[in-house]
Amino acid sequence: MSTATDVYYDPYDVAINADPYPTFARLRDEAPVYYNEQYDFWALSRHADVEKGLVDWRTFSSRHGDILELIQSGLTLPPGVVLFEDPPLHPLHRGLMSRVFTPKKMAALEDEIRAYCVQCLDPLVGRDRFDIIQELSIVMPMRVIGMLLGIPESDQEAVRDKSDATLRTEAGKPMEVREDNIADGSMFVDYIEWRSKNPSDDLMTALLNAEFEDHLGETRTLTRDEVHTYTQVLAGAGNETTGRLIGWMVKVLADHPDQRREIVADRSLLGAAIDETLRFEPTGPHIARFVPDDVEYYGTTIPGGSAALLLVGAANRDERRYERPDEFDIHRDDIQHLTFGFGIHYCLGANLARLEARVALDELLNRFPDWDVDMSDAALAPTSTVRGWDRLPVVIP
């Protein structure tokens, strides 16, 4: 079935990335199991298949990573990173990481997040134009991760730039994967050592002291190398994607001013607006997996040893799953989406991302109930894994 059509999908193609949804629709209809010869990957696009693939870790394994270039690199991945693991190791390490993202800890951050949003947005009042990406989107998520981990404010920009640079690609080309960049926590060594001697109530101290039972049945704390790796994963996770989510909210609500005005009048709609944005314009359009054994879809065999993309962006707009999938509608009865994944690898930071987005949109609407965007000066970021805006000028009427 994958060879009976001329549909072409390439995650690095700038023109496709500008508006991937017509291509996604053709994939769902004409090639629900698709093979790209040039980059040697398979892709599933229908909601039912993507959802099942995210749950079925035996068929679609995470042990070689969740990024296409990483899977194809053949590099040995560092141990202890939940993104790169299947059971039985995965639930052990996920349980440890989940201590960072408890609802109580998330709720305690809200006042700090709001204060930081106010600090960013107040100076913009009275201006008729500003870039929401530079003024808020790229700075707030790293500040929040810094609040969680206790990373000094003076170091946060360097941490953000390092994690962003890892995901950056030259437009139209795959991401360069280097072993020294994979969950490398070396930049935190001095800080972690200092924090071990100067404990606080931050989550870095909690990571240093947390006891858990490892896969050998031994009760222990994390080694220093493990703490370095965990810290890098936490510092990078959600930094890029949450920033992109804020940008997409601004863009989509500029395109749908009537729905934006409804949210201005009724802030109980903030949550629905965030999740509909995540469905409509997912920050991560695909999730990569390694296929260890042959598996058949629609009469076509994906050979064992292959890399596969589970196309979340296509699944989120599958008419087999949603009514009017190409319409943005905050009043949908069921806005469930696959942007945060599904199954055992469901995003640990999903509640934090929603919290940041809710506070950011709330404070933005407090100051700017009306806006437009200048698309003539907007620019998408050149990444193969995250889709969002590098530049998005907001125009205030």
Secondary structure as GFF3:
##gff-version 3
##sequence-region A 1 397
A	DSSP	alpha_helix	14	18	.	.	.	ID=ss1
A	DSSP	alpha_helix	21	30	.	.	.	ID=ss2
A	DSSP	beta_strand	33	36	.	.	.	ID=ss3
A	DSSP	beta_strand	41	44	.	.	.	ID=ss4
A	DSSP	alpha_helix	47	55	.	.	.	ID=ss5
A	DSSP	alpha_helix	68	73	.	.	.	ID=ss6
A	DSSP	three_ten_helix	82	84	.	.	.	ID=ss7
A	DSSP	alpha_helix	89	97	.	.	.	ID=ss8
A	DSSP	three_ten_helix	98	101	.	.	.	ID=ss9
A	DSSP	alpha_helix	103	121	.	.	.	ID=ss10
A	DSSP	three_ten_helix	122	124	.	.	.	ID=ss11
A	DSSP	beta_strand	129	131	.	.	.	ID=ss12
A	DSSP	alpha_helix	132	132	.	.	.	ID=ss13
A	DSSP	pi_helix	133	137	.	.	.	ID=ss14
A	DSSP	alpha_helix	140	149	.	.	.	ID=ss15
A	DSSP	alpha_helix	153	167	.	.	.	ID=ss16
A	DSSP	three_ten_helix	179	181	.	.	.	ID=ss17
A	DSSP	three_ten_helix	186	188	.	.	.	ID=ss18
A	DSSP	alpha_helix	189	197	.	.	.	ID=ss19
A	DSSP	alpha_helix	203	209	.	.	.	ID=ss20
A	DSSP	beta_strand	212	213	.	.	.	ID=ss21
A	DSSP	beta_strand	219	220	.	.	.	ID=ss22
A	DSSP	alpha_helix	224	236	.	.	.	ID=ss23
A	DSSP	alpha_helix	239	255	.	.	.	ID=ss24
A	DSSP	alpha_helix	257	265	.	.	.	ID=ss25
A	DSSP	three_ten_helix	267	269	.	.	.	ID=ss26
A	DSSP	alpha_helix	270	280	.	.	.	ID=ss27
A	DSSP	beta_strand	287	291	.	.	.	ID=ss28
A	DSSP	beta_strand	295	297	.	.	.	ID=ss29
A	DSSP	beta_strand	300	302	.	.	.	ID=ss30
A	DSSP	beta_strand	306	310	.	.	.	ID=ss31
A	DSSP	alpha_helix	312	315	.	.	.	ID=ss32
A	DSSP	three_ten_helix	343	345	.	.	.	ID=ss33
A	DSSP	alpha_helix	350	367	.	.	.	ID=ss34
A	DSSP	beta_strand	372	373	.	.	.	ID=ss35
A	DSSP	three_ten_helix	375	377	.	.	.	ID=ss36
A	DSSP	beta_strand	379	380	.	.	.	ID=ss37
A	DSSP	beta_strand	389	391	.	.	.	ID=ss38
A	DSSP	beta_strand	393	395	.	.	.	ID=ss39
###
